[in-house]
């Protein structure tokens, strides 16, 4: 883990350097080839500009290749890609598809549905361009199947204008300070947090940092990997902490029925003081009409956890369908496209770089630099829970998380249910 984080530090702090060519990856002579790309870069998604620019650049440099992008909302995409991979013919599948790393892609690899990218990496790219540790989340049995498009963590954004109205001129640094800040915000008529209950992955962006800062990155990572039990009293306590925050009015009560776009819009409009979600939101937060700051959820149990750990990692990827009639070309396109999406995402403050920057980074958004500094201090990272788990366990986990936010179960019910259903 320390080796991984040391390399992240190198990537984030890398000065401008000359580009290293990946070789000509055009389609060669012949008719134009059209490749289908499925992704989640919808109109409202912060990644969309990077996707569009990367596609435009690639098509301009390779006039024999046309890339048709189709974007889907996050949750519906998970259902669509799983259904397509399990029963679709090659005509129903895209050539290139967005995927999360870990077990999410691993299930497709195990089913023989994903094209191996080893030759493309070996023939066109160096360790200096894409450190091998950045490929770990999409490496199975020693073979590479994914292209990282960014590197993100769960971050806690703060509207400092609202915090100052409640008497706070800094983001709370300890758990007790955060709870007091929330009390002060509520007393001032300000809602501390918003959370999108209709998209359960957004609820995990709150519960997982609470669990992480209660039991530490090694223990939480082991639980997500199925190597340790959910039957941990501090996991139950984490659920109780989140539900107590709900009871105290720390969360917008309308949030349980809202989607992430609506919750984020409320934060950007100054209706809530905090927004805890992926660091891919940094550009939008920085552009808001208020003074913004970023931090992480503070430590709850110092006997088991540390301030210097986070939920996240290189999770977003592109991959290639093994049954694509143009799989070899699609593999070359996917790797170069992923590299350039990463490039534009970093400059747009939508994520840290998984690929070593070979471009000028002197004008980075300061809030993105702050995210980088947070990551550089991390001792450990834990991949997002529903990504780290295979499809069926992940869905069971998400169902229990939804029950936590809806207060259908308490902490004891959470750990007992997951222990029974997953272990």
C-alpha positions in Angstrom: 0.0 0.0 0.0 2.8 2.4 0.8 4.4 1.7 -2.6 1.0 2.5 -4.3 0.7 5.8 -2.4 4.2 6.8 -3.0 3.6 6.4 -6.8 0.4 8.5 -6.4 2.5 11.2 -4.9 4.8 11.1 -7.9 1.9 11.3 -10.3 0.1 14.2 -8.5 3.3 16.3 -8.2 4.8 15.4 -11.6 5.8 18.6 -13.4 5.3 19.2 -17.1 7.3 16.7 -19.2 7.6 15.8 -22.9 4.9 13.5 -24.2 6.0 9.8 -24.8 4.4 8.6 -28.0 2.3 5.4 -27.9 2.8 4.8 -31.6 0.4 5.1 -34.5 -2.8 3.3 -33.6 -4.9 4.2 -36.6 -7.1 1.8 -38.4 -4.9 1.7 -41.4 -6.2 1.5 -45.0 -9.7 0.6 -45.7 -13.2 1.7 -44.8 -14.1 3.7 -41.7 -14.6 1.5 -38.6 -17.2 2.6 -36.1 -16.8 1.5 -32.5 -19.6 1.6 -29.9 -18.7 3.0 -26.5 -21.0 2.7 -23.5 -20.4 4.8 -20.4 -22.0 6.8 -17.6 -20.8 10.2 -18.8 -24.4 11.6 -19.1 -25.2 15.3 -19.7 -25.0 16.1 -16.0 -21.9 13.9 -15.3 -18.7 15.8 -14.6 -16.7 13.3 -16.7 -18.6 14.1 -19.9 -16.4 17.0 -21.2 -13.3 14.8 -20.8 -15.0 11.9 -22.8 -16.1 14.2 -25.6 -12.7 15.9 -25.9 -10.8 12.7 -25.9 -13.1 11.2 -28.5 -12.7 14.4 -30.7 -8.9 14.2 -30.4 -8.8 10.6 -31.2 -11.0 10.8 -34.3 -9.1 13.8 -35.6 -5.8 11.9 -35.3 -7.3 8.7 -36.7 -9.8 9.6 -39.5 -10.5 5.9 -40.2 -12.1 5.4 -36.8 -15.5 6.7 -35.6 -16.5 6.4 -31.9 -20.2 6.4 -31.1 -20.7 7.1 -27.4 -23.9 6.3 -25.6 -24.2 7.3 -21.9 -26.5 5.9 -19.2 -27.4 7.0 -15.7 -25.2 5.2 -13.1 -27.6 2.8 -11.5 -29.4 1.9 -14.8 -26.0 1.3 -16.4 -25.1 -1.3 -13.8 -28.2 -3.2 -14.7 -27.8 -2.8 -18.4 -24.1 -3.9 -18.7 -24.7 -6.9 -16.4 -27.7 -8.0 -18.5 -25.8 -7.5 -21.8 -22.8 -9.4 -20.6 -24.9 -12.3 -19.3 -27.1 -12.9 -22.3 -26.5 -10.5 -25.1 -25.1 -11.4 -28.5 -22.1 -9.6 -29.9 -24.5 -7.3 -31.8 -26.1 -6.2 -28.6 -22.8 -5.4 -26.9 -20.6 -2.3 -27.2 -17.0 -2.6 -28.4 -15.7 -0.5 -25.5 -17.5 -0.1 -22.2 -17.1 1.8 -19.0 -16.6 -0.4 -15.9 -15.6 -0.2 -12.3 -12.6 -2.2 -11.2 -12.3 -4.9 -8.6 -14.9 -7.6 -8.6 -17.3 -5.7 -10.8 -15.1 -6.2 -13.9 -13.7 -9.4 -12.5 -17.1 -11.1 -12.9 -17.1 -10.3 -16.6 -13.5 -11.5 -16.9 -14.4 -14.8 -15.3 -17.2 -15.2 -17.8 -14.8 -14.8 -20.7 -16.5 -11.5 -21.8 -13.5 -9.2 -21.7 -10.5 -8.7 -24.1 -7.1 -8.9 -22.5 -5.0 -5.7 -23.0 -1.6 -7.1 -22.2 -0.3 -6.7 -25.7 -1.5 -3.1 -26.1 0.2 -2.1 -22.9 3.4 -4.0 -23.6 3.8 -2.7 -27.2 2.8 0.9 -26.8 3.2 2.1 -23.2 5.8 2.2 -20.5 5.8 1.8 -16.7 6.6 5.5 -16.6 3.5 6.4 -18.5 1.1 4.0 -16.6 2.5 2.6 -13.3 1.6 -1.0 -12.9 0.0 -0.4 -9.5 -2.6 1.7 -11.2 -3.7 -1.4 -13.1 -4.0 -3.6 -10.0 -7.8 -3.1 -9.7 -8.3 -4.6 -13.2 -5.6 -7.2 -13.2 -6.8 -10.8 -12.8 -4.5 -13.9 -12.8 -1.7 -11.6 -13.8 -3.4 -10.2 -17.0 -4.6 -6.7 -17.5 -8.2 -6.0 -18.7 -8.9 -2.4 -17.8 -7.8 1.2 -18.6 -8.0 3.6 -15.7 -9.6 6.9 -16.6 -9.1 8.7 -13.2 -8.3 8.2 -9.5 -10.8 9.4 -6.9 -11.6 9.3 -3.2 -14.7 10.1 -1.1 -14.2 13.7 -0.1 -16.2 16.0 2.3 -16.8 19.3 0.6 -17.7 22.3 2.7 -19.5 25.6 2.0 -17.4 27.9 4.2 -19.8 30.8 3.8 -22.5 28.7 5.6 -20.1 27.4 8.2 -19.1 31.0 9.0 -22.7 31.9 9.6 -22.7 29.1 12.3 -19.5 30.4 13.8 -17.0 28.2 12.1 -14.0 29.6 10.1 -12.5 26.2 9.4 -13.7 22.7 8.4 -14.0 20.6 11.6 -10.9 18.4 12.1 -12.2 16.0 14.8 -15.4 13.9 15.1 -16.5 15.9 18.2 -15.9 19.2 16.3 -17.9 17.9 13.3 -20.8 17.0 15.6 -20.7 20.4 17.3 -20.5 22.1 13.9 -23.6 20.3 12.8 -25.4 21.3 16.0 -24.4 24.9 15.4 -25.6 24.7 11.8 -28.9 23.3 12.7 -29.3 26.0 15.4 -28.6 28.6 12.7 -31.3 27.1 10.4 -28.8 25.5 8.1 -29.0 21.9 7.0 -25.6 20.3 7.4 -25.7 17.4 4.8 -27.6 16.1 1.9 -27.6 12.5 0.8 -29.4 10.9 -2.3 -31.4 8.1 -0.9 -32.8 7.0 -4.3 -29.2 6.1 -5.4 -27.8 3.8 -2.7 -24.2 4.2 -3.8 -24.5 7.8 -2.5 -25.5 6.5 0.9 -22.4 4.4 0.9 -20.4 7.6 0.4 -21.5 8.5 3.9 -21.6 5.1 5.7 -18.3 3.8 4.3 -16.2 6.7 5.6 -17.9 6.4 9.0 -17.0 2.6 9.0 -13.5 3.4 7.8 -12.8 5.9 10.5 -14.2 3.5 13.1 -12.3 0.2 12.2 -9.5 1.3 9.9 -8.5 0.5 6.3 -7.0 -2.9 6.9 -10.1 -4.3 8.7 -12.7 -2.7 6.4 -10.7 -3.8 3.3 -10.7 -7.4 4.7 -14.5 -7.3 5.2 -15.1 -6.0 1.7 -12.9 -8.8 0.4 -14.8 -11.4 2.3 -11.8 -12.2 4.4 -13.2 -10.9 7.7 -16.6 -11.0 9.3 -19.2 -8.2 9.3 -20.0 -9.2 12.9 -18.0 -6.3 14.3 -19.5 -4.1 17.1 -17.8 -1.0 15.6 -19.5 -1.6 12.3 -22.8 -1.7 14.2 -21.7 1.5 16.0 -21.0 3.1 12.6 -24.6 2.5 11.6 -25.9 4.0 14.9 -23.7 7.1 14.3 -25.2 7.7 10.9 -28.7 7.1 12.1 -28.1 9.4 15.1 -27.0 12.1 12.6 -30.3 11.6 10.7 -32.3 11.8 14.0 -30.6 15.1 14.9 -31.5 16.7 11.6 -28.0 16.7 10.2 -29.4 15.3 6.9 -31.9 17.0 4.6 -35.1 15.0 5.2 -36.1 15.3 1.5 -32.9 13.6 0.5 -34.1 10.1 0.9 -36.3 10.5 -2.2 -33.8 12.5 -4.2 -31.2 11.5 -6.8 -27.6 12.6 -6.6 -27.9 15.4 -9.2 -30.6 17.0 -7.1 -28.7 16.7 -3.8 -25.5 18.0 -5.5 -27.5 20.9 -7.0 -28.8 21.8 -3.5 -25.3 21.9 -2.2 -24.0 24.0 -5.1 -27.0 26.4 -4.6 -26.0 26.9 -0.9 -28.9 24.9 0.6 -26.6 22.5 2.6 -23.3 23.1 4.3 -21.6 19.8 3.4 -21.6 17.4 0.5 -19.8 14.1 0.9 -19.2 12.3 -2.4 -16.5 11.4 -4.9 -13.7 13.8 -5.7 -14.8 13.8 -9.3 -17.1 16.7 -8.1 -14.2 19.0 -7.4 -14.5 21.1 -10.5 -18.2 21.8 -10.0 -17.7 22.6 -6.3 -14.8 25.0 -7.2 -17.0 26.8 -9.7 -19.8 27.4 -7.1 -20.6 30.9 -5.9 -19.2 30.4 -2.4 -15.9 29.8 -0.7 -15.3 26.0 -0.8 -13.0 23.8 1.2 -12.4 20.0 1.2 -11.5 17.5 3.9 -12.3 13.9 4.9 -14.7 12.6 7.5 -12.7 12.7 10.8 -11.5 9.7 12.9 -14.1 8.2 15.2 -12.1 5.5 16.9 -8.4 6.4 17.1 -7.6 2.9 18.6 -8.5 1.3 15.3 -8.3 4.0 12.6 -6.2 6.9 11.5 -7.0 10.3 9.9 -4.8 9.3 6.9 -6.9 6.8 5.1 -9.7 7.1 2.5 -12.3 5.3 0.5 -11.4 5.2 -3.1 -8.6 4.5 -5.6 -8.4 4.0 -9.4 -12.0 2.7 -9.8 -13.3 4.0 -13.1 -12.1 2.2 -16.2 -12.7 1.3 -19.8 -12.6 -2.2 -21.1 -13.2 -4.1 -24.3 -15.7 -6.8 -25.1 -14.0 -10.0 -26.1 -16.7 -10.7 -28.7 -16.3 -7.3 -30.5 -15.7 -7.9 -34.2 -13.0 -5.2 -34.0 -11.6 -6.2 -30.6 -7.9 -5.7 -31.5 -8.5 -2.1 -32.7 -11.0 -1.4 -29.9 -8.2 -2.4 -27.4 -5.8 0.1 -28.9 -8.5 2.8 -29.0 -9.7 2.1 -25.4 -6.2 2.4 -23.9 -5.4 5.7 -25.7 -8.9 7.0 -25.0 -8.6 6.2 -21.3 -5.3 7.9 -21.1 -6.7 11.1 -22.6 -9.9 11.0 -20.6 -7.6 10.9 -17.5 -5.7 13.8 -18.9 -8.7 16.1 -19.4 -10.4 14.9 -16.1 -7.3 16.0 -14.2 -7.2 19.4 -15.8 -11.0 19.8 -15.3 -10.6 18.9 -11.6 -12.7 15.8 -12.0 -10.1 13.4 -10.6 -6.4 12.7 -9.8 -4.2 11.2 -12.5 -3.8 7.4 -12.8 -1.6 8.1 -15.9 1.6 10.1 -15.4 0.9 13.6 -16.7 2.8 14.5 -19.9 1.2 17.9 -20.1 1.4 21.3 -18.3 -0.3 21.0 -14.9 0.6 24.5 -13.6 -2.9 25.8 -13.8 -4.6 23.1 -11.8 -7.7 24.1 -9.7 -6.4 24.7 -6.1 -9.2 22.5 -4.7 -7.9 19.6 -6.8 -4.5 20.3 -5.4 -6.0 20.0 -1.9 -7.4 16.6 -2.9 -4.0 15.5 -4.0 -2.5 16.6 -0.8 -5.0 14.6 1.2 -4.2 11.5 -0.9 -0.5 12.1 -0.5 -0.9 11.8 3.3 -2.9 8.6 3.2 -1.4 5.4 4.6 -4.1 3.3 3.1 -7.1 3.2 0.7 -10.1 1.0 0.6 -11.9 0.5 -2.7 -15.6 1.4 -2.8 -17.5 -1.5 -1.2 -19.9 -2.3 -4.0 -17.0 -2.3 -6.4 -14.8 -4.5 -4.3 -17.5 -7.1 -4.0 -18.8 -9.4 -6.8 -22.2 -8.6 -8.2 -24.5 -10.7 -5.9 -22.8 -9.8 -2.6 -22.6 -6.2 -3.7 -26.3 -6.0 -4.2 -27.0 -7.7 -0.9 -24.7 -5.1 0.7 -26.4 -2.2 -1.0 -29.9 -3.5 0.0 -28.8 -3.4 3.7 -27.2 0.1 3.3 -30.6 1.3 1.9 -32.3 -0.1 4.9 -29.9 1.8 7.2 -30.7 5.1 5.6 -34.5 4.3 5.7 -34.0 3.3 9.3 -35.6 -0.1 8.6 -32.8 -1.8 10.6 -30.4 -0.7 13.3 -26.7 -1.4 13.7 -27.1 -4.9 15.2 -29.5 -5.8 12.4 -27.0 -4.6 9.8 -24.1 -6.7 11.0 -26.3 -9.8 11.8 -28.0 -9.6 8.4 -24.8 -9.2 6.4 -23.1 -11.9 8.5 -25.9 -14.3 7.7 -26.3 -13.5 4.1 -22.7 -13.0 3.0 -20.6 -15.2 5.3 
